[in-house]
Amino acid sequence: MKLAVIGGGGVRSMFLAKSIAGRAEKMGITDLVFMDNNEKKLNIYGKMAREVSRRLCPALNFTLTTDGKEAVTDADFVITTIRAGGDRMRCRDERIALDLGILGQETTGAAGFSFAMRSIPALKEDCELVKKYAKPNAMVFNFTNPAGVVSQTLRDMGYDFTYGICDAPSGMLRRFEELYGYPENHLDALCYGLNHLSFFKYIKADGVDITSRIVSDDEAYKNTDLRYFDKEFLMRKQYVSNEYMYYFYNREKAVENILNAPMTRGEQIAEINEKMTEALSNIDIESDFEKALEIFDYYYGLRENSYMASETGEKRNSTWHFDMYAPDDGGYAGVALGIIDAKNMQTDKKVIACVPNDNNAIDFLKETDTVEISCEVKNGKVTPIQIGEVPFENKEIIVNDEDDLFPAESVMSNSDYTFENFIVGSSNKFAHSACIAVARNNTCEYNPLFIYGPSGLGKTHLLNAIINELSENNPQVSIIYIKGDQFTNQMIESIAAGTQSEFRKKYRKADVLLIDDIQFIAGKESTQEEFFHTFNELYEDNKQIIMTSDRPPKDIKTLEDRLKTRFESGLIADIQPPDFELRIAILKNKSKKMNVKIPDSVLTFIAENLKNFDLCTIIKIY
């Protein structure tokens, strides 16, 4: 079996070599190729990796190359770990973001997006080589950050043989095992999230949930990556967060700490790597490997002890040594090798990886969304585990858009979308009262109800408050919620699939139909024709119709007159941008819910200077 590593000249190449060589004989790996287009680094770090492989598994055929085609030809598996643009481009990305007062951070910040934009074209070329020259059904494991974004894009491009790997969640579990004296792979955990921002729903030992024990244990905050979190905060949450969640929960603090530090993380890494590479370039790796290891230990120790130090203020002062003969904890390559081993040996295994959301494992996301999630590897297939109920605050982090929390036909009851917590003022009072009347009065007195106003003022909140109220008072009521563009897409899909009758039946049998952003059906003749008949049938059967738009019916220019007439036949309620007092009230409410402390002077400045905007977005940006 052949395994190829694209980016084999990276400073972490020895870690990969140790993990692979240590398992090669058992897993049936006979050929290992490390490829890199930076010949200088390949001749240093690639040669060090080769020496590790030679000492651990002399029978393993290990080769170095700068030719991508040569590397992947006849490969069964490929690992990609590249840095397009090099370390100094990372520094530039971070500083551009920081100059704007925004978190850089190459995984979850603005610099991560820039890194993805540079990496994806290069990885696309690598995937094309895999398609052409690797063995059929070859798998690609991508370690290149940001893993989730990159994996999503590559899969969207058609490279469905790619799997994203982030070792942070698995590494955190290993630290807990070490802390409590459990053997390797003893803990059973359910992890879920997006692109490094993930949570552990539970962590179990021998079938017993130990999450509460972990988040209340002072030793865990001293000896694991919980060191980056406030103990009281996680005790309230009662879940364990991946270390990268620090950048979400503490973005203001992180930005402030980085700006006050002498260097960004990227600048630290660049300086350390440059000095290490220069020192190692004077060493003959094959003949003086021990000296090379001494140099590597010193500089890599600097990297490890400074990890997240400037961002969090939490510094380490441990002695670091690369020991190729010490038991391997899987580390950098553990997830990939776990999948390979399970596939080849036809055994079952549990891993955490970036994969498509198959079978709606996270039920409020699409199946094509790439998620970071606990998976079962069975019969050579990687399948995400069903997550079940997700706390609403975690939902909000994953989706980051209230509209997307309520996809078509979804009726989700939660405390955040009620009439009671909708902040009412003169600009939205009439619409609020109209929605309450519709939700609590079964006579269809206001039918249809048409609500209009600019984006971000609470129309979707009111629709879902109606859904919650109706569902609570009458669980048997048939409710359909959908957006205007989704209605069009579903209609087109039904035509293509020959299921138009089922499509019509679904919508015309609803007791309550809520259409968000109805203006999106304008200009679409077939969609308007279909909706015209759906509207008529529901109306004649005395079923409630509720619609929202960014403008009144008369101003939707390409909307057919017959639909304008029907939309205007009921009650029309507008929502206007909030006045100063309401803006202040909304800002205070949002900041309280999101646990963000904002000085009154800042709230006043925002309220005075920004009149028409999404208040929640402003809070998130702040």
N, C-alpha and C positions, 0 to 999 in steps of 0.2 A: 504494500500500500504506500502511496506517495502523498506526502503533505508538503505544500508550498506556503511560504511566508512572504508576502509582499510588504516590504518595509523592514527587511531583516537587518538593516544597518542602524536601527534605532538603539538608543542607549539601554533599553530594556530587553534587548535581544537575548541576553544570557538567561533571563527568567523564562522566556519561551523555550529556549533550548533545554534548560533543566527539566521543565515540566514534561516536554515531549520525549526527551531521551530517557527519562526515568520510567516512562510508561511504554516506550516504543516496542519492546519485545513482547510484552503482554498484549498490546493492542494490535500487533502485526504491522507496525509502521517500519518499512524497510528503507524508504528513501525520504530524505528531508532536504528541501532547497530553501535557502534564504536569499531573496532577491532585493536589491535596492539600486535606485538610479544614482545615488551618491556614492561613488566608488571609494572616496576617502573614508567615509564612515563605515562602509561595508568592510573595508580592509582592517578596521579597528574592531568595531563591535560585532560584526559578522564573524570575524576570526576568533574572537573571544567566545562567542556562542558555539562555534565549531569545536573549540578546544573543550568546552564543557561537555558537549555531546560525545566527543571522542573518549573522554574519561569515564562517562557514565554508561555509554553503550557503544563500544568499539565497532560492533557489527553494523551500526546504522550508517548508511551511505549518506553523508552530509556534504552538500555542495553549495558554493556561493556563485552568484551570477548577477549581472546588471541587465540581463535580457528577460523581460517579462514573459515572452512567448516560451522561452526555454524553461522558465520556472514552472509554468502551469501545465505544460504539455504532459498529458496522461496523469495529471494529478487527480486524486480522489477527493481531497479536501484542500481548501485554500483559506489562509488567514490573512486579512488585510489590516495593516497598522501603519498608516502613512501620515506625513505631516507636509501637506502641500504648502509651499511658501516658506517653510522652515520656522525656527524659533523666533526670529526677529519680526516676521510678519504677525505672529501672535502678539508680540509686544505692541505693535502698531495698532492692531485691532482693539486691544484693551485700552490704550490711551485715547483713541478716538471716542470710545464710549464714555470714558471717565471725564474727558473734557466737556461732555454734555451732561455730566452729573448722573450718568447711567452706569449700572453694573456692567463691566466687561465680561470677564469669566468665560472661558472657552467652551464650557459645556452647557450652562444654563443662561448665560448672559448674551449680550449683543455680539460679543466677539465669537461666541459659538456659532451664531448664524453666519458670520463672515467666513469662519473656518469651514463650515459646511459648503458654502458656495464655491470655495476653492477646491475642496476635497472631492466633491461629487463628480465633476468632469473627469478627474484622474481615475476615480474608482469605476466610473462608467467604462473607461478604456480597459481597465483590468477585468471587469465583468465580461466584456466582449471577448477578451482573450480566453477566459474560462469557457464561454459558450463554444468557441471555435476549437480549442485545443485540449481542454481538460476532458476527463472521462465523462460519459453520460451520467446525469444525476449527481454530478459533483456539487458539494455544498461549500458556500463561502461564509466565513465568520468574520464580521467586520468589527474591529476594535477602534476604528478611527472615530474620534469624537466630532460633533455630538452624535452618539451612537443611534439614538432614536430617530433624529431628523434625517441622518444619512440613510438609515435602513428604510425608512418610509419612502424616501425619494427613489432609491434604487429599486424597490419593489414596484413603485408606481411606474418606473421606466420599463418594467417587464422582467426584471432580474429576480424572480421569485425564489431563487435558490440562495438568497442572502439572508443571514441572521445577524442581528446586532448583539453585541456583547458589552456589558458594563460590569466590571468585577466588584463595584462598590457594595451592592446588597449582599453578594455571596461572601465578600470579605468581612462585612459586619457580622454575619452569622458565625464565621470562623472565630472572630474575636470573642463572641459570647461563649462559644464552646470552650475556648481556652480559659476564659474567666471562671467558668463554673465547672471545669474539669470533665467536660463531656468529650467523647471520642469524635473524630472528624465525621462530618455528615450525619451527626446524631440528631440535630435539631430539625424539626419540620416547621416550615414557615410558609405563609401565603403573602406574597409580595405583589403590588400592583402600582401602576402610575405611567408616566410618559417621560421619555428622554431624561433619565437620571433623577427625575423628581418622583420618587416612589415611596410607598408606605408599606409597612408590614401589618396586615390585618390581624395576624396572630403569629406568635412564635411558641412552638410546643416542644416539650421534652417528655418522651415516653407517654405521649397522648395528653399531657397536662399543659394547659396554657400558662406560660411563665411571663407573659408580656407585662403584667402588673409588677411582678418581681423585678424585672429588668429596669423599668422606668422609675422605680422607687429606690434602686440600689446605688448608693454613692460610689461604690467601686466601679460600676459600669460607666459613670461619668468621668472617672479618672483614667480608666484603662481601655476604653473603646471609643469609637467615634461619636458616642453620645456626649463627649466632651464639648462639642460645639453647640449643644442645646441647653436651655434652661430647664432644670429639673422640674420645677413647679409647672412649667408649660406642658411638658410631656406627661406629667402625672394627670393633668386635667384632660389631655387628649386621650390618654390610655392607648396609645399606639406608638410604635417605633418608626422613626423617619430615617430614610437614607440620608447620609451626610450632606448631600447636595441640597436638601431641603433648607439647610441653613441660609442659603442665598435667597430663598423665597421668603422665609419668615423674618429674616433680618437684613433685607436689602439695603435699607438706609444706613444701618450700622456697618455693613460690609463695605459700602461705597466710602463712607467716612474713614474707616480704618485703612482701606487701600490708599486713599488720597493722602493720609497722614504717614504712610509707610515710605521708606526710601525707595522701594521698588514694587512694581506689580509682581504677581506670581510669574507671569510670562518673562519678565525681565530677570527675575531670580534664576529661572530655569535656563534662559539663554546664556547668562553669564557663567553659571556652573557648568553647563554642557560645553561651552566654548573652551573654558579652562581645562576641563577634563579631556576633551578631544585633543587639545594641543599637547597636554602632558603625555597622553597615550600614544600620540603620533611619533614620539621619540623612542618607543619601546618596540622590540621585536616580540610580537605576541606569542608566536610558537615557542621561541627559545627562552623567554623570560615571562612566562604567564603569571607566576606568583607576584612579580613586581607590578604587572598590569592590574592584578586583582587588588593590590594595596592602594594603587592610585584610584581605582574604581570605587573601592570601599569608602575612601575619604570623601570624594566628591558626591557620590550617591547618598552618603550619610547626611550631607548638607541638604540635599533635596528632601529627604525624608523628614528631617527635623524641622524644616521650614514649611512643610505642607500645611496650608490654610492658616499659617501663623499670622501673617499680616492682615488677613481678612477677619479673623476671629479674636486675635489676641492670645490664643491658646498655643503655647510653644512646647516643643518636645526637646528633651536633652538626653537621648538614648544613644548607646553605642550601636552602630550598624555594621553588619558584616555579611557579605554574600558567601554562603556556605553551600556549595553544590551537593554535598553529601548529606546534608540535613534532610529530614523528611519533608517532602514537598506538599504544601497545603493546597496546591492547585493554582492559587493566585491568578495571575494574569491570563493564563490559558486554560484554567480549570474548567470553565463552562464549556468551551469549545471541545475540549478533550472528553468531557463527560458525554456530550451529545454523540461524538464520534464513537466512543466506546459502546454506548447503548445501542447505536445503530448497527455496528459491526457484530457485536456479541448477542444481538437480539434480546437484550435485557432491559428492564424498566429502570428509569432514572428520573429524578426531579431536578430541574435547573431553573435559574432565573435568566431570561433572555428577552431581547426585543423582537417580537414576532407579531404577525397580524392578529387582530382581535377575533379569531375564529369562534364561531358559535356564540358570538356576543358574550364572551367571557366577562367583559365589563359592559353591562347591558345598555348603558346610555351612549356608547360609542358605536361607530360603524365597524363592520367586520373587516374592512380594508384598512382601518386605522392601525398603525404599528404601536404596540404598547410594551412597556417593560413589566414583565409579569412572570409569576411562577408557572412552569410548564412541566408536563409529563412527556417524557420521551419513551414511546412505546411502538414497537414494530417499525422502527426507523423514522417515525413521524413525531414532530414536535408540536404538542397541542397545549394551548393555554388553559389553565384551570379556572373554572367558574368562580368569580369573586363573590357574587351575592350582593347583599345590601352594602352600599358604600355611604359613609357619613356625608351629609350634604356639603360641608365645608371642603372635604376632599374632592367631591364632585366639581365644585366651583373652581378648585385649583387645576384640575385636569382639563376641564372644558374652557374655563376662563371667559365665558360669554353666556349670560343668562338665557339668551334665546336658544342656544344649542342644548341647554339642559332639558328642553322639552321638544323632542323631535316629533315627527308626524305620528298621530294616534297615541301619543304618550299621555298618560294621566298620572302624574306623580304628585303625591301629597307631601308637602313639607312646610315647615313653619315660616319660611322666609317669603312665601308668596301667598299672603292672605290680605284681606281688606283691612284688617286691624293694623298691620305694620306698613301699609302704604301711606306715605307722608302726604297729607292732604292740605292744599292751599287754594286760593282763589282761582288759580290757573287750571286746576284739574278736578275741582270739587264736583262739577256737574257730571263729568265722565265717571268718577268714582261712585256717585250716587246711582247713576244709570246702571252700572254693572252690578251693584248690590241688588237693585230692583229686579234685574233679569235673573240673578242667581237665586233669589229668594221668593220669586213669584212665578208660579207655574202656568200663568194665563197667556204667556207670550204677548203681553201688552205692548212691549217694545220690540217689534220684530219686522225687519232686521234691526239690530243695533250696530251702528257704524261709528267707530271711534277713529279719529285722525289726529295727527300731530307729528312733529319732527321726531327723528330717531333718538332713543335714549331717555325719553320722558316717562316711561312706565306703562306703555300700552301692553307689552307682553306680560308684565307683572299683573295687570288687571285681568287679562285673559286667564292666566293660571290661577288667580284668586277665584274666578268664576268656577273653574274646573274643581278646585279644592272644595268650595262651598257645595256645589252640586253633588260631588262624590260623597261627601260626608252626610248630606241630608238624604240622598237617594242612591245607594251603592249600585242599584240595578240600572241606572240611567246609562244609555249608550252615548258616549261622548267621543268626538273625533276632533283633534287639534292638528292643523297642518298649515304650512306656509304656502303662499301663492305659487312660488316657483316649484315647490315640491309637488303640488297638485298637478302642475303642467308636466313635470318629469314622470310622475306615476301614470298619467294618462297616456303619454307617449310610450312608456314601457308596456302598458296594457295592450296598445295597438300592435306593437311589435310581437308580443307574446300571444295575441289572439284571446286576451282575457278581458275584453271591454265590458262584458256583461257582469263579471265579478267586480270590476272596478266601480261600475255604476251602482250596483247593489250595495256595496260597502258604504258609499257616501249617502245614498238616498234612504238608507234604513237607520241613519243616525237620529237620535233624539235631540242632540245638540251638536251643531257644526260650528267650529271656530276656525276662521281663516285669518292668519296673520300676514300682513303685507299683501293684501289682495291686489294692490296696484301692479304686481308682477304678472298678472294674467292679461293686462292690457296689451293690445297689439298682436295677440296670439289668437287668431280666428277660431281655430278648432277648440282651443281651451275655453274660450268665451262661450262658444256654442254648447259645449258640454256642461259648463258651470251654469249657464242659463237654465237648462232643463233640470239640473240638480236643484238649483235654487227654487224653481217653480214647484217641484214635487215636494220638497221639504216644507215650503211655505203653505201649500194647500193642505198638507197633513198636519198643520199647526205645530211644526217642529221649530225650535229656536235656532236662528242664524245670527252669528256675531262676527263682525269683520273689523280689521284695523287697516289703516293706510297712512302714508305720510302726507296725504292731502285729501280734501273732500272729493266726493264722486265727480262733481262738475269740473274739477281741475285735472282729472286723469284723462289726458287728451286722446289717447287711442283706445279708450274704453267705449264699447258700443253703447249707443243711447238707450237701448232697451235695458241694459244692465244698470246704467246710471239711474234710470227711472226706478228700478226696483230697489237699488241701494238707498235711494232717497225717500222711499215710501215709509220707512220706519222712523227710528230716532237717531239723529246725528249728534254726536258729542265730540267736542274738540278738546285737546290738551295742548296748552300753550307753554312756552318756556317759563320756568318758575320765576317769581319775583325774588327780590333780595332775601326776604325773610324765609321763604320756602327753600331757597338755595342753601342758606345757612342750616336750616333744620335737616335737610337731606344729607348735607355733608357731615354733620355731626352724627346722624344715624348710621351712615355708611362707614364712617371711620370707627365708630364703636363696634359695629358688627364685625369689621375686618381686623379689630384689635390693633389699630394704628393710631398713635397719639400725635395729633396735629395741633400746634398752638392756635389759639383763637385768632391771633393776628394773621396767620397764614390762611385760615378759613375765611376770614373777612376779605383778604386780598383776592382769593379765588372767587368768592361770591360777587365781589364788586367788579371784577375785570372779565370774567367769563360768563356770558349770559345764556348761551345756547350750546350745551355740551353734555356729554355723558358723565354724570357725576361720579359714578362707580369707577369709570376708567380713570378719571383724574385722581381718585384716591389710590388706585393701583399703581399709577405712574409715580405718585408721590412716594 
